[in-house]
Amino acid sequence: MGARIEDYAMVGDCRTAALISADGSIDWLCVPRFDSASIFAALLGSVEHGQWRLAPRDPDARMTRRYDDDTLILVTRWVTSTGTAEVHEFMPVDGGRVDLVRRVVGLSGYVDFETELRMRFDYAKSIPWVLQVGDTMGPALRGIAGPDACVVRGVALHADGDVHRGFFTVEPDVTVDLTLTWYHSHREEPGPLPVDDALARTRDWWTTWASRIDHSGPYHDQVIRSLITLRALSNLDTGGIVAAATTSLPEQFGGARNWDYRYVWLRDASLTLEALVNHGFLHVAEHWRMWLMRAIAGDTEDIQIMYGIAGERDLLERELPQLPGYENSAPVRIGNGAVDQYQGDVIGEVMVGLDDARAAGLAETPLSWSLQKALLEQVEAKLEWLDNGIWEMRGEPRMFTQSRVMKWAAFDRGVRAVERYGLDGSVDHWRELRDRLRHEIDTECVDPASGRFVQYAGTDEVDASLLLLPQVGFCAPDDPRMVATVEHIERTLLRGGLVLRYRTSTGVDGLAGDEHPFLACTFWLVTQYARSGRHDDATALMKSALATANDVGLFSEEYNVDEQRQAGNTPQALSHLAFVRAADALGER
């Protein structure tokens, strides 16, 4: 058994990210983008699928780690029987190239280190051709396979079967820099990275960005860390915001609920946009809005629920048989078949996010408002369509209540844009459609016996996405229907005090197996408690939910309460942004 999901910290350059385990192993890195092929994929198999480990040779070495203030620079302190040293790991943000730095600094005594390198390109399909290209003054190892090339510098690495090993010692005032640089194999190899300058620039970039965060409420440090994580998942070049840094980390260990989250869901990106805008980052909204206009340019009838990081549309789902999966959770998938689904809530999420940006001061342009009007035309054209819902059900499409509410929200924001901001539009028609949807939801999506909202018309099941209804203004948090809905969620969707998305035993999702509590849903319940006057319950649930973060403040998608471990892809944008919203709700008193 390898590292647990919570054992991983993340470093990144706002284009891709590396996951580093608590024992000093980089087990996941895709280059040059989140959705590129991996060069290290031990996360989804074993060390033979690609790994770069750096740790003391002392098997009893003790480790603690943290991020360097408000940055994405990871600092791991190792204490051994002979001394103490730190490893500072980061990816330069603004260098115009892909570098991963592992700086080892001696603090006291001496510490013997060992590094093991296994480069495996193209999701472990290719073992590269490896050459020694340095000299005694500057040892370097180059690996090439197909379009990919990497050069690793810093210490001499020697072949030992299919792994390259290196050994070195640090003492006080001794620093050893190990760097990995990726480049296209048909291009000239980049020169050595000036690590001192790169470290200073990277620290300055992150601290400058974090200094602009507008937040003075409770859980301040974790809010800052979550917003930094959301920024790290946002592409610096395109503006696309990925849902997570990984693919195929299981929702059920040993099961098949394994999906690729390294793409831009319009829903998740819109919610991330709201979190960033609400904390002072209006320019991020403008960058994302430009991404949106490029991604869905053309006939809005062809709008997808997700796109590639630069707006790519072809996200064909396929399986990778060469990777056995995290703890044998197969299959490993890349691409995502949900790209072809109709999810009726998505345009509503986009309209709500853009409305928040407008309220925060983002100026509307003729092109951006024309786009939103065209999106409303698509909501109307598909008003009566069954859909797969927010949870991307692979079962029978239905009229999911949350999707109907988000269609209501789409027209509501259209009406608001005309009435409050003076934009042009078919306000009377949008108002009529909005009111028609409200009447439908009030009469068909409420269980007559209990007075609670239901997952879809015709069932008495509930769904945690119903907790979003007050958040988009459909009803008040203390609306009797919401109170009844929350009571039923508490009876049927709580496991170990955390919230499930829905009851998988109903078969509504069309998938075999079960899953664990969903962290975003748990934070949604915190928000609901806080805004409906249950402040003590909100605080208690927030404490439980925060305990699911790992030692450096990262949330995954789900949490296995029986084994007390994280599950699903990580770090998960939806978990972090839902936490930020919950913290804001608790600060509203």
N, C-alpha and C positions, 0 to 999 in steps of 0.2 A: 504494500500500500504506500502510495506517494504522499505528498503534502496535502493537507486539507485545504479547501478553497480559502478559508480565512487565514491560512499561513502566507498568502501572497500579498505583497505590496506592489504598487504600480509606479513606474516612472515613464515619462513620455514627453513628446515634443509638439503636442497639439496636432499631430498627423498620424502617429501610431504610438504604441506603448509596449513596454516590456513588463511581464509579471515576474517578480523575484520572490522566491520562497524564503521562509525563515531560516533555512539552512544555507542560504547564499546561492541558490540555483536559479538561473534564468531559464524558466521552463516554457515561456511563451513569448514570441516576438515575430510579428509579421511586418515586412518592409516592402515598400516605403510607406504604406498606408495601413490602417486598421484592417481593411478588407483584402489586403494582399496575401500572397502565400507566405507560410511561416518559414523561418530558418531555425527556430527552436520550437518543438511541439511536444516535449515530454509531458506537458500538462494533460495531453490527450492520449497518453500511452506510457512509455517508459523512457529512460535516459537514451535509449537507442533511437528515439525519434527526434533527438536534438535537444541539447542542453549546454549551458555554460555555468559551471559551478566555481565559486570562489569562497573559500572558508579556511579557517585555521586547521592545521593538521591535528591539533589536540582534539581527540574525540569527546573530551569533557568540557570543551569551550562553552561558555555561557553567552547568550546573545540578548541584547535589547535593541530596539530600533525606534526611530521617529522620523518625521519629516523636519527638515531644517526650517524652523519658523513657518511662515506662510508661503512655502514653495513646494515644488514637486521634486526636491532633492532629498533622496532617502539616505539617512545616516544610520548605519548599523554598528553598534559597539560590541566588540568581542573581548571577553575576559578569559584568559587561559591561565594555566599554572605558572607560566613564565612571564606574562605581561599582558598589556592591553593595547588594542588597536581599533581603529574605526575604518569602515568602508563607506565612502561617499559616492552614491550612484545617481546619475542623471542623464538626460538626453538634452543637448542644447536646442533651444527653441528657434532661434533666429539665424542659424548658421548656414542655411541654404544647402545642407547636406544631411545625411542620416548617420549620426554618431551615437554610440552608447559608451559612457565613461564609468569606470570603476576605479576610483582613487582610494588607495590604501594608505592610511596615515598611522605611524607608530606613536603611541602615547606614553607607555612606560614599559620597562623591561624589554623583552623581545618576543615577537610572535612569528612563528613559522607558518607560512600560508602555502596552500596548494590550489591550483586551478586546473579544471578539466574542461576541455572544449570538444563538443561534438556538433559540428555544423551539418544540418540536414535540410536541404532546400526543397521548396515546392511541397509543403506538407509532408516532409520526410520521404518523398519519392526519390530524391537525388542525394547521394553522398558525393560531395564535391571533390574535384581534383585539387589537391593541396600542395602548395609549394612554400618552401622557406625563401623569403624575399628580402629579409633584413640582414643585419650584420651584428657583430658583438656589441657595437655601440647602440644599435637600434634594432633589436630583434623584431621580426614581423613574419606573420604567417598569412598566406593568401589562399582562399578557397574559391573555386569557380565551378559553376554548373549551369549550363544553359544561359539564361539572361542575367543570372545573379552572380555577384562577386562580393566577398567580404575580405577585409584585411584586419587582422588582430595584432595589435602592437603592445609593447610594454615589458613583457618578460619572454624569455626563450621558452618555446613550446616544442616538445618532442613527441613523436609518434609512439604510441603504445597500443598496438592493434588498431582499432578504429577510433581511438580517442587520442587527443593531444594533451599532454600534461606539462605543467610548469611548477617550479618551486622557488620561493624567495622568502626573505626574512625582513621584517621592519623593526626598527628601534626608534626611540624618541628622535624627532626631527628628520626622520627618513620617510619619504613619500614615494610610492610606486604607483604609476598611472597605467592601467590597462584600458585600452580603447578598442572598440569594434566599429569599423566604418563599412557601411554597405554602399555599393554603387552598381550601376549597370555594367555588365561584364564587357560590353563592347566599347566602353569609355575608358579614359585614362584613370589610373588609380589616384584617388585624392591623396594629398600629402598628410603628414602627421597633424593631428589636431593640437592647437595651443591650449592645453587644458586649463591653465590658470585663467586665461582670458575667457574661455568658454564657461567656466564655472562662475566667474564674476558676472558675465552677461546674463547667464541663466538665472542666477539668484536675483539680480536686479530686475529681470523681466517679470518674474513671478511676484516679487514683493511689491513692485510698482502696480501690477494688476490687482493684487489683493488689497492694496491700500485704498483702492477706489470702491471697495465693497461698502455699501450703505447698510449697516446693521448694528443695532445697539440693544437687541432684545436678548432673551434667555438662550442658553445653549450656544453661546457666541462662537466658541472655538470650533465646535462641530459644524456649525453653519458655514463658517469660513472654509473648513476642510471640504465640505460637500460642494460648495460653490467652486472651489479650485478643481475638484474632481470633475464637475460638469464642464468647466472650461477645458480641462485636459481632453475631454471626449468631443470637443468641438474643433473641427478642422480649421486651422489658421488660414488656409488658402481659400477654400471653397465656401466656408460658412456652414457646411453640413454637420449635424450633431448626431453621433452614433448612439445607439441604445446601450451598448456595452462594448468592452474591449475584447470579448472572447466569443467563441462559438462552441456549442455542444457541451457545455458544462451542464450536468443533468438536473432536471427538476425532481427526478426519482433515481436514486443511486442504483445502477444496474439496469435501469429501464431505458425506454426509447424516446422519452420526452426531451429531446436534445435538439436545440435550434441555434441558428446562426444569428447573432444580434449585432453584427458589425456594420449595420446599415442605418440609414436615416429614416425612421418612421416619422411621418408627418405629425402624428399624435404626440409621441415622446418628445420630438424636437420642439413642438409648440409649447408643451408644458415646461420644458427646459428654458425656452425663451421667456416664459412668464416669470420663472424663478430668477433669472438673471436681470430682466428688466425691473422687477420689483426691488432689486438691490443695487440699482444704479448703473446698469450696463445697457443703456439705450442703443449704443453703437452696435452691440451684438445683434439686436433686433433688426437693425438695418442690413447688416451683413447676411443674416439668415433670410430676410425678406428677398434680397437679391438672389440668394441660392434658390428659394422657392420659385421665383419667377423663371429662372433658367430651367429648373428641374421639370416644371409642368408646362413649359412653353409649348405652344401648339394647340391642339383641340383639347379643351378641358374635359371633354367626354372621356378621354383616355387617362385621366388622372389615376395614379396608383397610390396605395397606402404607404409605400416606402420606396426609396431610391438608393442608389449608390452614393458614395460620399461626394462625388462631383455631379450627381444627378443621373447616373446611369439607370437604365430601366430593366435591363436583362439580368435578373437575379435568380436564374434557374437553380432550383434546389437539387443537389445531388449528394451522394454519399461517398466517403473516402474509406475504402476497405483497408488501406494500409495503416490506419490509425485505429487501435482497439477501443479508444474512448477512455474518458476519466473513470477510473475504477471499473473498467469494462462496461461502461454505459454506452452501448452501441445502438444505432450507428452514429458516427461522426458525420455531421452535415455541413456543407457550405452552400451559400445561397439560401433562399427562403421561399417555400411554396406559397406562403401567405401573400406574396406580392400580387397574386392573381385574385385574391379575395375582394369582395365588396364589404367594406366595413363602414356602416352608415354614420358613425360618429366622427370620422376623421376630419371632414371639412368644418364641422362645428368646432373642433379643437383648434384648427387653423384660424378661424374667424375670431374665436375668443382670444387667442394669443395676440393676433394683430390688433384687436380692440384694446387690449391692455397696453400694447406698445403705443397706440394712438393716444390713449389717455395719459401716458407718461411723457408725451411730447414728440413722438416720432412723426415727422411731417409726412402726410400722404402725398403720393405722386399720382399723376393721371394714370400711369401704367399700373401701379400697385392697386389702386381702387378699381380700375377696370377688371383686373384679375379677380378681385374679391366678388364683384358683381357676376362675373362669369362662373365663379364657384357656386354662388347662390342659385344660378340657373341649373347647375348640375344637381344640387340638393333637391330642387323642385322636380327635375326630370326623373329622379330616382326616389321620389318621396314614398312610394308604396312598395319599394323593393324589400324583400327579406335580406338579411345580412348575416355576416359571421361574427359581428360584435367586437367589442374592445379586446376580448381574450382570444381572438382569431380561432374561433371554434372550427374544428374540422368535421363536425357533425352537421346535422340538418340546419340550413339557414332559418332564421326566425326574425320576428319583430322584437328585437331586444330593447328593453325599456331605456337603457342608457343611450343607445343609438338614437331612439326617437327624441330623447331630451336634447341630445346634441344637435339634431336637426332643428329643434325649437330654438336652441341657442344660436345657431347660425343665422336664422332669420331675425332673432332678437338683436343681434349685433349689427345686422344690416339696417334695421330700423333705427337703432341708436346712432349709427354713423350719420344718417340723414337728419334726425331730430336734434342731436346734440352737437354734431360737428359740421353741419351744413353741407354734407356731400350730396351729390345727386343720386337718385335711385328710385325704384318703384316702391316707395315706402308703403302705400296703401295695400298693394298686393302682398308685400312681405309681411305686413302686419296681419293680414287675413290668413296667410299660411301659418304664421306663428301661432295665432289664436286657435286655428283648427287643430294643430298638433297638441296644444295644451289641452283642449277638450278631449282629444283622443286619449292622451296619457292619463288624464284625471279619471276617465271613465273605464278604460280598458286595461290599464297597467296598474291598477290598485285592486288588491284582493277584497271583495265585498265583505267577507266574513270578518277579517282581521283589521281591515283598513290600512294595510301596509302596501308599499310598492312591491312589485314582483319582478322577477328576472325578465320575463316576457309575457305578453298577453296570453292567458289561458293556463298558466301554471300558478302554483302557490309557493314556488321556490324563490329564494332571494339570491342576490349576487352582490358582492362587495362593491362593484362599480356603482351601485345605487347611492353609495356614500358621496358620490360626486355631484348629485343633483343640487344640493344647497350651494356647492362651491361655484357653480355656474349661474346661480341665481334663479333656478327654476322654482324653488320653494325655500322657506326659511329653515334654518337648522332645527328649530323647535316646532316645526309643523307636525301636527299629530300623526300624519302618515309617516314622516321620517322617524319619529319617536317609536312607532310600532315597527318600522323596518329595522331600526337598530336593535330593538329587543329581540327580533327573530334572528338577526345576524349573531347576536350574543349567544343565542341558544343553539344555533346550527353551524356556524362557520368559525367558531373559536377552537383552536387547538393549542394547548399549552399557553393560553392567554394571547396568542397571536391570531391573525385573521387569514382564513383561506379565501381564495377568489370566489369559489362556488363549490358545490358538492359534486365531485367527479363521479360519484356513484350513480348519479342520475343518467349518465351516458350522454349528457348534452354536448360534450366536446368531441365525441366520436373517437376517443383515444382510449387505449388500454392503460391500466395502472392508475396510480394516485400521484399526488404532489404534496408539497409542504406549504405552510403559511407563506403568504406573499407579503413582503415587507412594505411595499407601497400601500397595500390595502390596510395594513396595520396603522400606518401613519395617517391614512385617510380617516380612520376611526378616531385617532387622536384629535384631528382637526374637528371632526363632528362633535366629539365630547366637549372640546374647548368652546366651540361656538354655540352650543346648546345649553351652556351653563353647568356642565359636569366637569368642572375644572380639576377636582381631585382625581376623578377617573382618568382624565386626560393626562395628568402629570404621572400617575402610576403606570399607565400604558406606555407613555413615552419612555419612562425608565426601562421597562421591559424591552421595548423595541430598540433603544439605544444599546442595550447589552448585546445585541446581535452583530454590532459592528466589530471589525477586527482591531488589533492593537494600534493600527495607524488610521482608524476612522473610516474604513471602507465597508460599504454595504454590498452584498450580493443581491440576487433577485429574491431568493426564498431562504427560509431557515427551518432546518430539521430540529424540532423541539425535543424529540426523543433522544437523539444523539448529540444535541447541542452543538450543531455545526451548520455552516452556511451551505446553501445549495443554489444551483442555477448560475447563470452567467454573471461575471463580475468585472470591475465594479459596475453596478447597474444604475444608469442615469435615472430611471423612474423611481428607484428607492431613494436616491439622494435628493431629488427635487421634491418628492412627497414629504421627506423629512423636513426640508427647509420650509415648506408650506405649513407643516404642523408646528414647527417652532415659532413661525410668525403668528399662527393662531393663538398659541399659548402666551404670546407677548402682547396681545390686543387688549388685555384687561386694563 
